[in-house]
Every structure is written in structure tokens, then in C-alpha cells.
Amino acid sequence: MAKPYIYITRRLPEKVWKELKRDYEIGMWPSEEEPVDASTLKYEISRADALLTMLTDRIDADLLKNAENLQVIANLAVGYDNIDIEAAKAKGITVTNTPDVLTETTADLTFSLLMATARRIVEANQFIKQGGWKNWAPFLLAGSDVHHKTIGIVGMGRIGAAVARRAKGFSMDIVYHNRSRRMEVEKDLGARYLEFDELLKTADFVVCLAPLTTNTKYMFNKESFAQMKSTAIFINASRGKNVDENALFEALANEQIAAAGLDVFEIEPIDNNHPLLTLSQVTCLPHIGSATMETREQMIELCLENIKLVLNHRRPLTPVS
């Protein structure tokens, strides 16, 4: 009897999957950095029993028409907007994601990005390496305080709550907006729920951690940035399409807001000539929110465990509802 076939859309370290070879046939795209091409993905999805995908892999209804044997798609991410969930459901395909294991790591990165943007860390690093530091000056690369400021978190899920815990350690006033109130966060951390527009007017740091949905797409637009303080700093560590990047550029260039820290973009990788990259007050990262060795390996292990469970006719640990 043939072994079930698992296809992995990016090269992963052998140590995390080699034991599977005893019970499963493994196929894998050979590059870690370059995404699987469309023709290969179409071919592999036609023969795979399980698919381990990256957030950059678009699994749409048209592609799923070829999925004759596919039982499970394990997405290496918390988000799953790259997968047509309804089309998968219609074909009886289970979709899983990787919540929880990356919460603290992503919160670390989000708060690091907030601090780096506020204190102009990247800009200062470039300044000194490029030979710009000639003398000490009282306001040389002066940034903004983080402590005792107001942080406004849009999207108070697991990661939002973890960021709020870090903000508490900096004596920050915590306000948030979410589709439903999080009473435990309000009780434990003293967070205050605000309507979206009120949060924009109130917060010194506006942090977007909302999932990408039809309701959140471009929620940060020209009108949103116009409501923020001129001293406000905007941080996005969720999804690029939650932000109208043209509106963000205009708000920064016209000094409607003070700065931005971005780990995600509308189109990734971002074009080197993108206007946002011309602004010194913008700190950019290449979508590395959960990128630590420990967390990435845990995410892969969770994906593989979900795959094994589904292929053995058992409920996965983290199915997408």
C-alpha cells in the first residue's frame, strides 16, 4: 500500500520532518526563500494527501479543483487569508493554522518595533555607521518616550493581549478596540475599550494587530490618519492590506503623524522604490513577527502534528473554524 503523500511548499530543516519518512512520502519545494511556482503547486496539489503551506501561497478555489486526494492544508501561520476556506470546506478538506505558539514571540517583535520606531534606533544605527556622528548634541536623533504614554491596540486577540502585558511593564495607559470586548484584559491589565475613532484620537501609539477581513481591509486610511495626533506613532504587525499605504505615506510626509513601524506590507516583498522607504521616520522589517528559531520550529511541528492527526482520521489540534 502506498504511503500518504505530504507536499511542503518551502524547504524546511530536515530535523523537523525526517522521522515522517518512515510512514509518509515527503515532497518539498527546494528553496527556502523563493516561493513554489504556480505550475508546481498545481501539479503537487493534484497528488498530495496533505499540504503544508506558507502564508505566501495562494490556495484558491480554482487551484483546489485539482485536489483529488487532499485531506488537509496545514498553514504555517496564524492567519489563513491566503486560503479559500469555503472552497476547501466544500471539498471536505481540513484547514489548520498555528495559533498560540507564536503569540509571545510576535508580541516581543511588535513591542520591539514600537520602541525602535519611537527611539529612532534603526535611524541612529545607520547614522553612526555612515559616519554622520561628529559631535554630541542635546537633540541629536531625539525620539519619543514610550513609558507612561497611551497605547491603542486595534485587535485585542492573543497577540494584542500579550503586547498589552508588555505595555503594562512600561506604565503605559492601555486602550483598545476589538470586534468584541475582552473583559479579562480590562480586569487584569486595566485596559479600556474605546470605539475605533476615539482610540485614534486618544493614543500616542496606535498598534494594528487586527486580522485581515472584509471589515478590516484598509481600515487605516486617509480619514483614520487624519484623526490621529500629530505626535502619534503607527505600528502595523498584522496584515499589510489593513493599511492604505498611499494614505500612510501622505500622513507621514505631511506630518499628520510622527512616525511608523511596519513589519507587513500590502505587497510583499515591498518594492525597493516604494515611497514609504524614502522616509527616515519609517522603520521597516521584512515580515519577521514570529521569526525566531524556537518559534518557527514549534510552528512547523504543530503543522506536521495536525497533518498526521487528519491523515489518521483524528481531529487536528488547531483547526480553522
Phi, psi and chi 1 to 4 in degrees:
 res  aa     phi    psi   chi1   chi2   chi3   chi4
   1 MET       -  132.4 -175.8  176.1  178.1      -
   2 ALA   -68.0  143.9      -      -      -      -
   3 LYS   -72.2  146.6  -64.5  178.4 -179.0  178.9
   4 PRO   -58.4  144.0  -22.3   32.9      -      -
   5 TYR  -105.7  125.1  177.9   54.7      -      -
   6 ILE  -111.7  126.7  -58.1  171.0      -      -
   7 TYR  -111.4  131.6 -173.5   72.8      -      -
   8 ILE  -113.1  125.7  -57.0  171.4      -      -
   9 THR   -85.0    5.7   63.9      -      -      -
  10 ARG  -150.3  148.1 -155.0   69.9   65.4   91.2
  11 ARG   -66.3  127.4 -179.2  170.7   61.5   83.0
  12 LEU  -120.4  156.0  -59.4  177.9      -      -
  13 PRO   -57.7  135.0  -22.4   32.4      -      -
  14 GLU   -60.2  -31.6 -174.6  177.4    4.8      -
  15 LYS   -62.1  -22.9   66.9  178.0 -178.6  177.8
  16 VAL   -89.1  -10.8  -61.6      -      -      -
  17 TRP  -131.8   -6.7   56.5  -96.1      -      -
  18 LYS   -62.3  -31.6   64.9  178.7 -179.7  179.7
  19 GLU   -68.5  -20.6  -68.1 -175.4    3.6      -
  20 LEU   -69.5  -21.4  -70.7  174.2      -      -
  21 LYS   -62.7  -20.8  -67.9 -167.7  -67.5 -176.1
  22 ARG   -66.2  -37.9 -179.4 -176.8   61.3 -171.8
  23 ASP  -112.4  -12.5  -60.3  -47.5      -      -
  24 TYR  -135.6  151.6  -56.6   94.1      -      -
  25 GLU   -87.4  132.2 -178.2 -174.4   -7.1      -
  26 ILE  -114.2  128.6  -54.2  -65.6      -      -
  27 GLY  -117.6  145.9      -      -      -      -
  28 MET  -151.1  135.8 -172.0 -179.8  -56.5      -
  29 TRP   -63.8  134.7 -178.3 -112.4      -      -
  30 PRO   -75.5  -11.9   25.9  -34.3      -      -
  31 SER  -106.2  141.4  173.9      -      -      -
  32 GLU   -83.9  -33.3  179.4 -177.1  -13.0      -
  33 GLU   -94.1  -40.3  -64.4 -177.8    1.6      -
  34 GLU   -86.7  130.0  -66.8  -64.0  -36.3      -
  35 PRO   -69.7  154.9   24.6  -32.9      -      -
  36 VAL   -58.7  140.2   60.6      -      -      -
  37 ASP   -80.7  161.8   62.8   54.1      -      -
  38 ALA   -62.1  -41.3      -      -      -      -
  39 SER   -67.8  -38.7   60.6      -      -      -
  40 THR   -66.5  -44.1  -61.3      -      -      -
  41 LEU   -62.6  -40.2 -174.2   56.0      -      -
  42 LYS   -63.1  -40.9 -176.9  176.6 -178.8  178.3
  43 TYR   -67.5  -47.4  170.1   71.2      -      -
  44 GLU   -67.2  -36.0  -65.8  -66.9   -7.9      -
  45 ILE   -68.9  -21.7 -153.9  170.6      -      -
  46 SER   -75.8  -17.0   71.4      -      -      -
  47 ARG  -121.1  -10.5   56.4 -165.6  -67.4 -101.3
  48 ALA   -81.6  146.4      -      -      -      -
  49 ASP   -89.2  -25.9  -63.4  -74.2      -      -
  50 ALA  -146.2  147.7      -      -      -      -
  51 LEU  -129.2  127.3 -158.9   62.3      -      -
  52 LEU  -105.9  112.7 -164.3  161.9      -      -
  53 THR  -112.4  160.0   55.2      -      -      -
  54 MET  -101.7  163.1  -50.2  -63.7  125.5      -
  55 LEU   -62.3  -22.1 -169.1   62.8      -      -
  56 THR   -82.7   -8.3   50.7      -      -      -
  57 ASP   -87.2  120.0  -59.3  -38.4      -      -
  58 ARG   -87.9  110.2 -170.9   70.6 -169.3  166.8
  59 ILE  -108.4   91.9  -48.0  -62.1      -      -
  60 ASP  -103.6  179.0   57.6   22.4      -      -
  61 ALA   -62.0  -38.5      -      -      -      -
  62 ASP   -63.6  -42.8 -172.0   56.5      -      -
  63 LEU   -66.1  -38.7 -169.9   63.2      -      -
  64 LEU   -69.8  -14.4  -72.3  171.0      -      -
  65 LYS   -60.9  -25.9  -70.1  177.1 -177.9  176.5
  66 ASN   -87.8   -3.6  -57.5  -60.2      -      -
  67 ALA   -84.3   80.0      -      -      -      -
  68 GLU   -75.4  -35.0  -63.7  -59.1  -35.5      -
  69 ASN  -112.0   -3.8  -56.3  -49.3      -      -
  70 LEU   -66.2  127.4 -166.4   62.6      -      -
  71 GLN  -108.8  -28.0  -62.2  179.4   48.1      -
  72 VAL  -150.8  140.4   55.7      -      -      -
  73 ILE  -117.3  115.4  -57.2  169.3      -      -
  74 ALA  -103.1  110.8      -      -      -      -
  75 ASN   -92.4  126.9 -150.8   39.6      -      -
  76 LEU   -81.7   66.5 -168.5   74.6      -      -
  77 ALA  -175.6  163.1      -      -      -      -
  78 VAL   -75.7  -46.2  172.7      -      -      -
  79 GLY   -72.0  159.9      -      -      -      -
  80 TYR  -146.7   27.6   43.5   84.9      -      -
  81 ASP   -71.5   -5.6   47.3  -84.7      -      -
  82 ASN   -82.7   -5.8   57.6  -50.4      -      -
  83 ILE  -117.5  134.8  -59.8  170.6      -      -
  84 ASP   -79.0   95.5 -171.8  -33.8      -      -
  85 ILE   -63.0  -41.2  -59.8  -62.2      -      -
  86 GLU   -66.3  -39.2  -68.5  -56.7  -43.3      -
  87 ALA   -66.3  -38.5      -      -      -      -
  88 ALA   -65.1  -44.4      -      -      -      -
  89 LYS   -60.3  -40.9 -178.6  179.7  177.9 -179.0
  90 ALA   -62.2  -27.8      -      -      -      -
  91 LYS   -97.0    6.6  -69.4 -168.9   68.1   90.3
  92 GLY    74.1   24.3      -      -      -      -
  93 ILE   -95.9  127.3  -60.3  167.1      -      -
  94 THR   -79.7  136.0  -60.3      -      -      -
  95 VAL  -115.1  133.1  179.2      -      -      -
  96 THR  -125.8  160.3   70.0      -      -      -
  97 ASN  -133.1 -169.0   63.0  -17.6      -      -
  98 THR  -128.7   65.7   58.0      -      -      -
  99 PRO   -74.0  173.4   30.5  -36.2      -      -
 100 ASP    70.7  -55.0  -62.2  -32.8      -      -
 101 VAL   -64.0  -22.3  -65.3      -      -      -
 102 LEU  -107.9    4.7   51.5   67.3      -      -
 103 THR   -58.0  -55.7  -63.7      -      -      -
 104 GLU   -68.0  -38.6  -61.5  -62.3  -26.9      -
 105 THR   -63.7  -44.0  -60.6      -      -      -
 106 THR   -67.4  -36.3  -54.9      -      -      -
 107 ALA   -65.6  -38.0      -      -      -      -
 108 ASP   -57.4  -49.0  -79.2  -11.2      -      -
 109 LEU   -64.7  -42.3 -172.3  -78.3      -      -
 110 THR   -61.0  -45.9  -58.0      -      -      -
 111 PHE   -71.9  -32.5 -153.5   79.2      -      -
 112 SER   -62.9  -41.8  -62.3      -      -      -
 113 LEU   -65.1  -39.4 -179.2   56.4      -      -
 114 LEU   -59.7  -47.7 -177.7  153.3      -      -
 115 MET   -68.0  -41.4  -66.4 -173.6   67.8      -
 116 ALA   -63.0  -38.8      -      -      -      -
 117 THR   -69.7  -44.3  -54.2      -      -      -
 118 ALA   -63.2  -41.9      -      -      -      -
 119 ARG   -97.8    7.6  -65.7  -57.4  -54.1  -88.7
 120 ARG    57.6   41.1  -57.1  172.1   67.3  179.9
 121 ILE   -64.0  -48.0  -61.2  -63.5      -      -
 122 VAL   -65.7  -42.9  175.2      -      -      -
 123 GLU   -60.9  -41.7 -170.6 -179.3   -7.4      -
 124 ALA   -67.1  -38.1      -      -      -      -
 125 ASN   -62.2  -44.9  176.7   65.7      -      -
 126 GLN   -66.2  -38.9  -66.5  171.1  -24.4      -
 127 PHE   -58.4  -46.3  178.1   78.0      -      -
 128 ILE   -75.9  -35.7 -165.1  169.8      -      -
 129 LYS   -70.5  -26.9  -74.3 -173.9  174.1 -179.1
 130 GLN   -89.4    8.2  -67.3  168.7   -0.3      -
 131 GLY    79.6   20.0      -      -      -      -
 132 GLY   -80.0  -17.2      -      -      -      -
 133 TRP   -84.5  103.9 -168.4   21.9      -      -
 134 LYS  -105.7  -37.0  -53.9  -58.7 -178.3 -176.4
 135 ASN  -148.6  154.9  -64.5  -70.5      -      -
 136 TRP   -74.7  142.4 -178.5   88.6      -      -
 137 ALA  -142.9  146.6      -      -      -      -
 138 PRO   -55.9  -36.6  -24.1   33.3      -      -
 139 PHE  -116.4   23.8  -69.2   96.5      -      -
 140 LEU   -62.7  118.0  176.1   65.5      -      -
 141 LEU    51.7   37.4  -70.9  161.4      -      -
 142 ALA   -67.6  130.3      -      -      -      -
 143 GLY  -110.1 -146.5      -      -      -      -
 144 SER  -119.7  143.2  -58.3      -      -      -
 145 ASP   -64.3  150.1  -81.0  -25.2      -      -
 146 VAL  -104.4  -43.6  173.0      -      -      -
 147 HIS   -61.0  142.4   64.4   87.6      -      -
 148 HIS    63.2   14.3  -66.0   92.1      -      -
 149 LYS   -93.0  175.4  -67.5  -68.8 -175.7   71.0
 150 THR  -103.0  123.8  -62.6      -      -      -
 151 ILE  -103.2  130.9 -176.8  171.6      -      -
 152 GLY  -112.1  112.0      -      -      -      -
 153 ILE  -100.6  119.9  -60.7  173.1      -      -
 154 VAL  -102.7  106.4  179.1      -      -      -
 155 GLY   106.9   82.3      -      -      -      -
 156 MET   -96.5   62.8 -172.1   59.3   85.4      -
 157 GLY   -88.5 -154.3      -      -      -      -
 158 ARG   -59.9  -46.2  -64.3  179.9 -177.3   90.7
 159 ILE   -69.7  -40.9  -63.5  169.5      -      -
 160 GLY   -58.1  -43.0      -      -      -      -
 161 ALA   -65.8  -37.0      -      -      -      -
 162 ALA   -67.2  -37.6      -      -      -      -
 163 VAL   -65.6  -40.1  169.9      -      -      -
 164 ALA   -61.1  -37.8      -      -      -      -
 165 ARG   -63.3  -38.7  -70.9 -165.5  -65.0  -87.2
 166 ARG   -67.8  -40.1  -74.5  152.6  177.6   76.9
 167 ALA   -62.4  -36.3      -      -      -      -
 168 LYS   -59.2  -37.4 -169.5   71.2  172.7  177.3
 169 GLY   -66.5  -17.4      -      -      -      -
 170 PHE  -102.5   17.5  -78.8   74.5      -      -
 171 SER    56.1   36.5  -59.2      -      -      -
 172 MET   -86.6  148.6  -60.4 -176.2   82.2      -
 173 ASP   -82.5  127.7 -175.6   25.7      -      -
 174 ILE  -108.6  120.1  -56.5  163.7      -      -
 175 VAL  -121.5  155.3  -61.8      -      -      -
 176 TYR  -151.4  159.0   77.3   98.9      -      -
 177 HIS  -131.0  137.8  179.0   75.2      -      -
 178 ASN  -152.9  160.9 -160.6   54.1      -      -
 179 ARG   -67.4  -21.9   61.4 -176.9  177.4 -177.8
 180 SER  -140.6  150.1   58.9      -      -      -
 181 ARG   -71.0  145.0  -70.4 -176.8   64.4  170.8
 182 ARG  -109.1   89.8  -63.8  -72.3  -54.1  -81.7
 183 MET   -64.1  -33.6  -56.5  -51.6  -65.1      -
 184 GLU   -67.3  -34.2   69.8  -81.8   12.6      -
 185 VAL   -70.6  -39.1  175.3      -      -      -
 186 GLU   -62.4  -41.7  -65.1 -177.0   22.9      -
 187 LYS   -72.0  -47.3  178.4 -178.8  177.2 -178.4
 188 ASP   -76.0  -34.8  -65.0  -17.5      -      -
 189 LEU  -116.3   -3.2  -60.3  175.3      -      -
 190 GLY    71.7   21.7      -      -      -      -
 191 ALA   -69.5  146.8      -      -      -      -
 192 ARG  -114.2  131.9  -66.9 -175.4  -67.1  120.2
 193 TYR   -79.4  133.6  175.6   85.7      -      -
 194 LEU  -132.5  150.2  -66.2  179.0      -      -
 195 GLU   -64.3  156.3  -66.3  -63.5  -24.8      -
 196 PHE   -55.1  -49.9 -177.3   58.9      -      -
 197 ASP   -62.2  -38.3  -69.6  -11.1      -      -
 198 GLU   -68.4  -38.5 -168.8   62.0   28.2      -
 199 LEU   -60.8  -43.7 -179.3  146.1      -      -
 200 LEU   -59.6  -38.1  -63.5  176.4      -      -
 201 LYS   -75.2  -23.9  -62.6  171.6 -174.4  175.6
 202 THR   -94.8  -38.5  -58.6      -      -      -
 203 ALA   -79.1  143.0      -      -      -      -
 204 ASP   -83.8  -31.2  -61.3  -60.6      -      -
 205 PHE  -125.3  119.3  -64.4   89.1      -      -
 206 VAL  -104.6  117.1  176.8      -      -      -
 207 VAL  -114.8  117.7 -179.0      -      -      -
 208 CYS   -91.7  116.6  178.8      -      -      -
 209 LEU  -130.3   23.4  -70.2  167.2      -      -
 210 ALA   -80.0  145.6      -      -      -      -
 211 PRO   -68.7  161.5   27.4  -35.1      -      -
 212 LEU   -87.0  115.7  178.2   60.1      -      -
 213 THR  -136.1  177.8   67.7      -      -      -
 214 THR   -63.9  -25.9   53.4      -      -      -
 215 ASN   -83.6  -26.3  -67.9  -34.2      -      -
 216 THR   -99.2  -13.3   63.6      -      -      -
 217 LYS   -59.3  125.2 -173.5  175.0 -178.0 -179.6
 218 TYR    57.0   31.5  -60.0  140.4      -      -
 219 MET   -66.4  -26.0   67.4 -174.0  -57.8      -
 220 PHE   -97.3  101.0  -72.5   95.7      -      -
 221 ASN  -131.4 -168.3   50.6   34.9      -      -
 222 LYS   -55.9  -43.5 -178.2  177.0 -179.4  179.5
 223 GLU   -67.7  -37.5  -69.2   73.1   24.2      -
 224 SER   -64.2  -49.8  -58.0      -      -      -
 225 PHE   -65.4  -30.6  -66.0  121.0      -      -
 226 ALA   -65.6  -24.6      -      -      -      -
 227 GLN   -85.3  -14.2  -65.8 -175.9   74.6      -
 228 MET   -79.8  157.8  -68.5  166.5   59.7      -
 229 LYS   -62.9  151.3  -63.0  178.1  179.8  179.2
 230 SER   -67.8  -19.5   61.2      -      -      -
 231 THR   -95.5    1.0   54.3      -      -      -
 232 ALA   -70.8  150.0      -      -      -      -
 233 ILE  -118.2  130.5  -67.8  173.8      -      -
 234 PHE  -105.2  133.1  174.9   69.3      -      -
 235 ILE  -125.0  130.5  -55.4  -65.4      -      -
 236 ASN  -124.6  116.2 -172.1   15.9      -      -
 237 ALA  -128.4   25.6      -      -      -      -
 238 SER  -111.1  -88.3   57.0      -      -      -
 239 ARG  -135.4  138.5  -70.9  -70.1  178.8  -94.6
 240 GLY   -61.1  -36.9      -      -      -      -
 241 LYS   -76.5    0.8  -74.7 -173.7  171.5   62.8
 242 ASN   -73.3  -10.8  -74.8  -21.7      -      -
 243 VAL  -124.3  133.0  179.8      -      -      -
 244 ASP   -81.2  102.6  179.7  -23.0      -      -
 245 GLU   -67.2  -30.4  -70.4  178.6   -5.9      -
 246 ASN   -64.5  -41.3  -69.4  -32.4      -      -
 247 ALA   -66.6  -38.3      -      -      -      -
 248 LEU   -64.3  -43.8  175.1   58.3      -      -
 249 PHE   -58.8  -46.1  173.2   79.7      -      -
 250 GLU   -63.4  -40.3  -67.7  -63.2  -29.4      -
 251 ALA   -64.2  -38.2      -      -      -      -
 252 LEU   -73.9  -46.1  -70.7  160.8      -      -
 253 ALA   -63.5  -33.3      -      -      -      -
 254 ASN   -93.1    7.4  -64.5  -30.7      -      -
 255 GLU    59.5   31.3  -60.1 -177.0   -7.8      -
 256 GLN   -70.7  -34.3  -76.1 -176.1  -59.3      -
 257 ILE  -129.4  165.0   64.1  172.5      -      -
 258 ALA   -86.5  -39.4      -      -      -      -
 259 ALA  -164.9  170.3      -      -      -      -
 260 ALA  -147.1  144.8      -      -      -      -
 261 GLY  -122.3  123.8      -      -      -      -
 262 LEU  -128.9  125.5  -52.0  170.9      -      -
 263 ASP  -105.8   -9.2 -174.9   42.8      -      -
 264 VAL  -137.7  156.7  -69.5      -      -      -
 265 PHE  -142.4  160.4  -57.4   89.6      -      -
 266 GLU   -57.1  -47.0  -75.4 -167.8   64.7      -
 267 ILE  -121.5  124.8  -61.4  174.1      -      -
 268 GLU  -119.9  139.3  -63.7 -178.3   -6.2      -
 269 PRO   -69.9  151.5   26.0  -34.3      -      -
 270 ILE   -68.4  142.8 -170.7  171.0      -      -
 271 ASP   -65.8  137.3 -170.0  -64.3      -      -
 272 ASN   -59.9  -22.7  -70.9  -20.2      -      -
 273 ASN   -97.6   11.0  -63.0  -45.1      -      -
 274 HIS   -61.0  135.6 -164.1  -69.3      -      -
 275 PRO   -55.4  -33.5  -26.1   34.4      -      -
 276 LEU   -61.2  -29.2  -76.6  169.8      -      -
 277 LEU   -74.8   -9.6  -58.3 -172.9      -      -
 278 THR   -85.8   -9.2   67.1      -      -      -
 279 LEU   -97.6  124.8  -59.8  175.8      -      -
 280 SER   -67.0  -23.4   61.4      -      -      -
 281 GLN   -86.0    7.9   66.7  -90.7   43.9      -
 282 VAL  -108.3  124.1  176.3      -      -      -
 283 THR  -103.8  121.8  -59.2      -      -      -
 284 CYS  -117.3  140.0  -63.6      -      -      -
 285 LEU  -128.7  152.5  -57.3  176.6      -      -
 286 PRO   -89.1   58.7   32.8  -36.0      -      -
 287 HIS    52.7   62.7 -157.9  153.2      -      -
 288 ILE  -117.2   27.1   56.4  171.5      -      -
 289 GLY   -50.6  -43.5      -      -      -      -
 290 SER  -110.8   18.5   58.8      -      -      -
 291 ALA   -84.8   76.7      -      -      -      -
 292 THR  -121.7  156.3   65.4      -      -      -
 293 MET   -58.6  -44.3  -66.4  -60.5  -66.0      -
 294 GLU   -63.3  -47.0  -59.7   92.9  -25.8      -
 295 THR   -70.5  -42.1  -65.2      -      -      -
 296 ARG   -59.1  -42.4  -76.0  -74.2 -168.4 -106.7
 297 GLU   -65.9  -38.6  -71.0 -176.8    3.3      -
 298 GLN   -65.0  -38.1  -70.9  178.2   47.7      -
 299 MET   -64.0  -44.0  -68.6  168.6   67.7      -
 300 ILE   -63.3  -44.4  -65.2  166.9      -      -
 301 GLU   -60.7  -38.3  -71.1  166.6    1.1      -
 302 LEU   -66.4  -42.2  177.2   55.3      -      -
 303 CYS   -58.3  -46.8  -76.7      -      -      -
 304 LEU   -67.5  -36.3  -65.9  173.9      -      -
 305 GLU   -65.8  -41.6 -175.5   61.4   26.7      -
 306 ASN   -60.0  -42.6  -80.2  -33.3      -      -
 307 ILE   -61.6  -47.7  -74.1  172.1      -      -
 308 LYS   -60.4  -42.2  -72.3 -170.5  -67.4 -178.2
 309 LEU   -63.0  -45.8  -73.0  167.9      -      -
 310 VAL   -65.4  -43.5  173.2      -      -      -
 311 LEU   -66.9  -18.4  -67.0 -176.8      -      -
 312 ASN  -101.3   18.3  -76.9  -77.0      -      -
 313 HIS    62.9   38.4  -50.0  -67.8      -      -
 314 ARG  -123.3  161.0  -63.0  169.4   60.3 -171.6
 315 ARG   -71.7  131.2 -179.8  176.6  171.5   79.8
 316 PRO   -70.0  164.3   27.7  -35.5      -      -
 317 LEU   -72.4  -37.7  -63.1  173.6      -      -
 318 THR  -134.0   69.1   54.1      -      -      -
 319 PRO   -72.8  147.7   29.7  -35.8      -      -
 320 VAL   -80.2  123.6  171.0      -      -      -
 321 SER   -76.8      -   58.3      -      -      -
